[in-house]
Amino acid sequence: MNRRPIVLVHGTRTSGTIWAPQVAALRRAGHRTLALDLPGHGTRADERFTLPGALDTIDRAVDDCDERPLLVGLSLGGYVSLAYTGSRREAVAGVVLAGCSTQLRGKPLRAYGHVSRLVAGTGGTWHVVTDMLDALAGYSSLDEVRRLEVPVWLVNGRRDPLRLDERRYRRALPASRLTVVRGAGHDVNSHAPVAFNRVLLDAMWQLRDR
C-alpha cells in the first residue's frame, strides 16, 4: 500500500496550522505528514522571511522523509515550493501548486507592495509581506513551471484572484492537472477542505509507482 510522505507549505501571514484538515485526512490514510512553518511565520515569527531560508526549511523537511514526498504549497508556499522543485527536481515525487497561478509582477504587484510597506510601519506581521515581495522580486514562476520535470497538480478556488495566469501555466506544462474548486477563494484548502483533500489523495494514488 502506498504510504508516501507529504510536505505542506503555508501562505503569507499564516502558519502550518492552516493545514489541520489536510493533516488529519492524510494521517488517517497512513501518510506521514509534515506541515512547516516558514521563516517569519508561526513558531518562527521572530525571524525575517527570505527565499533561501524558506528553501532551506523545505529542504530539511524533505531530507527527513524516508522517500521522495509529495510537496504541497499554497500561495507564498506555492511559489516557494515551485522554486524548490525547480532547483531540487530529484528530491520530490510531485508538487501541488495551490493559489499561485499568476506571475508576481507588474502594476498590481507594485501597488500591493506600496500599500504593504505603508501598513508594515504600523506594526503587526505585515513586514512579512514586504519581505516576501522583496524575496520574489524578478522571479518568474512561469519560467520555473516550464522547467519542471515532475508531476504537477494546479489547484485554485474559482474566486481566487491569483489564478490570472492559469491558462498560461497549463500551456507551459500541458501534462499538469488543473482543478478549479467551485465556491472557493484564495484559501482553497480551508474553503473547500474535502475537495482539496480529494486532490491530494488522488495525487498520492497516481504517484504510487514512482
N, C-alpha and C positions, 0 to 999 in steps of 0.2 A: 504494500500500500504506500502511496506517495506521502511522505512526511516532510517535504521541502520546507526550510525555514523562510521567514518573510521579515523584511525590514521596512518600517513605516516612518516617513519623514514629514513632519507637520509644516504648516504655513506660517506666515508672519504674525507676530504678536499672539501666538498661541503656544502650545506645548504638546508633548507626546500624549497628554491625557485626552486630546480630541479623538484619539483612535479607540476609545474604550469599546464601542460596539463592534469594531473590527477585531480587536484583540480577543474579545470574548468568543466571537464566532469562529475565528481561526484556531484558537486553542482548543475549542470543543471538537474541531475537525482534526486535531492532532498535530498542528503545525507549531513549531517553536516560533514565537512572535516577539519582535523587538520594536518598541515604539520609542524613538530617540527624542532627546531634547537638543536642539541646535544651540550654538553659542548665542547668548543674548536672550534666551527663552527658558521658561520653566525653571528647573533646578539650576540653570546656568545663566539666570537673569543678570548676574553681576558682571558677566563677560560682554565684550563687544562682538557683534556679528562680523565675520569675514568669510569670504568664499573658501580660502584654504582651510580655515578652522572647521567650516561645515563639511567640506570634503573629507577631512581627517576624521570627523565624527562618524561619517558613514563608513569610511574605510575600516575603522576599528570594529564597528558592528559586523561588517561583512567578514572580516578576518576571524571573528568569534564564532561564525557559523561553521557547522561541520560539512556543509556542502553549499554550492552556489545558491544564494537566496533569490527570491523574487523581491525586487526593490520597488517600493510604492511611495510616490511623493505627491503632495497636494500643494498647489500654489507655489510659494517660495520653495517648499520641499520638492516640488516637481521640477523646477528649474535646476536646483542643486542636484537632484537625482539624475537628471538628464546630463548635466556636466560630468557627474561621476561616471555614469555609464559610458560616455564618450571617451573618457580617459582610461577607464579600467574595464574594457569591454569583456575581458575574460573572467571578471570577478563575479558577475551576476548572471543568473539564468534568463532573466527578462525584467522588464520595467513597466510599471503602470504610471502614467503621467496624467494627473487629475488637476483641472483648474489652471492649466498653464499653456493653453493653446493659443498664445499670442506672443508677438515679438515685443519685448520690453524696450521700446524706443519711440521716438517721435514726439510731437507736441503734447499729446495726452500724458505721456510719461514725465515730460519736463514740468508740466503743470502740477502733476501729483507730487513730484519731488519738491517743488517750490512750497506747496502747502504743507507737506510733511515736515520740512525744515522749520517753517514758522511754528507749527504745533509742537515740534520737538523742544523748542525753547521754553515751553510751559511745563515741562517735566513729564512724568509718566514713562511709558515704554515706546513712545513714537520715535525715539532715536534709532530703534531697531530698523524702522522703515528707511530712514536716511542711510543707515549702514548698508542695508540691502541694496538700495538704489546705487550707491557708490560701488559696491562689490560687483554688481552685474552691469555696470556701465560699459557699453560697447560689446556686450556678449550677444551673440546671435543664436537663439535657440533653434531657429530654422536650419541654420548651417549645421548645428550639432545633430539635429534629427536626421539629416541626410547621411551622416556618418555612422549611425547606429547599425550594429550587426546582430543584435539580439531581438527576440520577440518583443513587440511594443503594444501596449494597450492604452488608448486615449479615452479618458472618461471626463465628461463635462456635464454640469447641470444645464438644462435648456435656458435658464435665465441668467447664466453666468456671463458677465461682460468680458471675461478673459477667454473667450472662445473665438475671437475675431479672426484668427488665422487657422482655424480648424481645418478648412479645406486645403490650405497651403501645406499644412503638416501632412495631410493624407496624400497629397500629390508627391511630396518629398519622400514619403515612405509608404508606398502602396500596400505593403504587406501588413501594415499596422491595423489593429482592430479598433473601431471607434464606437463608443456607447454614449449617447446623449440621453440623460435621465430627465424625463418629464417632471415638471413641478419643482425641480431642484435649482438652487442658485449656485453661488461660487463654492460654498462648503458642502459639496455634493455628498461626502461621506456622512455628514451629520444630518443633512436634509432628507436623504433617502438611504439610510443605512442598509436596509435589506437589499435594495438594488445594487448598491456598491459592493456589499459582501458577496453577492452572487457573481459579480465580475471577478473579484479576487479568487474565489473558489474555482471558478471556471478556468482562470488563468493557471492556477496550480494544477488543475487536471490536464490542461494542454501541455504543461511543462513536465509531465510525469516521466517521459522517456529521455529527457535532455540531460 
